[in-house]
Amino acid sequence: MTKDIKTKELKHFDICGSEIDDAEPGKMFGHPVYKLNKKAFVCYFHGDMVFKLDPETKEAALKLKGSMLFDPSGKKRPMKEWVQLTYSHKKKWQELSVAAADYVLSLQK
């Protein structure tokens, strides 16, 4: 029997996503996400956390070492509003989760 063991990165992703009011877990591109009103605002991707951010917050996040625009296909077609951050920036994950949730909700008004 295989045991589903969560990595420390995935555990931290789950904490950050689940602490957002009304957030629901789901999948996007086969990877875990949290959604608000059926719209993803954060994603877990190969040990990193990915955030859908407004332009100002996105630019600030991209200044962090190792951050990048999210390119799930690996074919140099990044998703313009999504920033991928490594676990080395785990202290920023919760703050950016809140910013991502706020941004996604603002798009639904």
N, C-alpha and C positions, 0 to 999 in steps of 0.2 A: 504494500500500500504506500503510495506517495503522499508525503505530507507537504501541504502548501505553506512554505515558509516565506514570510515577508522580509525583505531587506530593510535595513534601517532607513534607506532612502524612501522606499514605498510606504513605510510606516509614517514617516514625517509628512509625505505627500497626503496621506489619508487624514492625518490630524489637521493639516492646513485646510484642506477642502471641506472636511466635515464640520469645521468650526464656523463656516459661513451659513447664516440663517437661510433655510429653505433649499440649500444645495443638495443635489441628488447625484449619487455615483452613476457612471455610465461608461460607454466606450466610444472612442473616436480613432479611426485607423487601427483598430484592434488594441488600443492602449487605454488604460484607465483615465477617466476624466471626472470632473465634477461639473454639473450643469445647473443653471438657473433658468426656469421656464423653458426647458429643453435646449438651451444654448450653452455650449461648453465655454468655460472661462479659464480652466486650468487643465493641464494634461501631464501625465507621467510618461516619460520617454527615456528608456535605457538608463535609469538612475538619475535623470535630471527632471526638473520641474519646468513646465512651459506655461506661460501666462499670456492671455490676450489683453493687451494694454493700449490705453489712449496714447496719442503721439508723444506727449511730453514725458509721461512715465516710461514709455518704451525707450526713448532716447537716453534717459537717465540709467535705465537697466542695462542698456547696451554698452555703457561705459564700464561696467563691472568686468573684471578680468575673467576671460573664458566664456562670457555670454555671447550669444549669437541669435540671429533670426532663425526661427524654427523651419527646418527643411526636412520633413519626414521622409520624403522620397530619396533624398541624397543626390538629387539631380540638379542642384543649383536653382531650385525654384522655391525660395523661401516664402513662408506665409507672412505677409507684411506687418500684421498686427501682433504676431506671436513671437515672444522672446524666450529662449531656452537658457536656463541657469543650472549650473552644476551644483552638486550637494555641498561644495565648499562655501556656497552662499546660502546655506540653509537658514541662517538667521534672518535673511531677507524674504524667505518663502512666504511666511504668514502675511507680512505687510503687502507683498505683491499679490497675494491671493485676494486680499480685501480690495486692492485697487482694480484687479481684473474683474471681480464680481461687480463692483460699482460701475465699471465701464460697460460690461455686458448689459447690465440693467438699464443704463442710460441709453443704450441703443434700441431698447424695446419700448421706449416712450413715444 
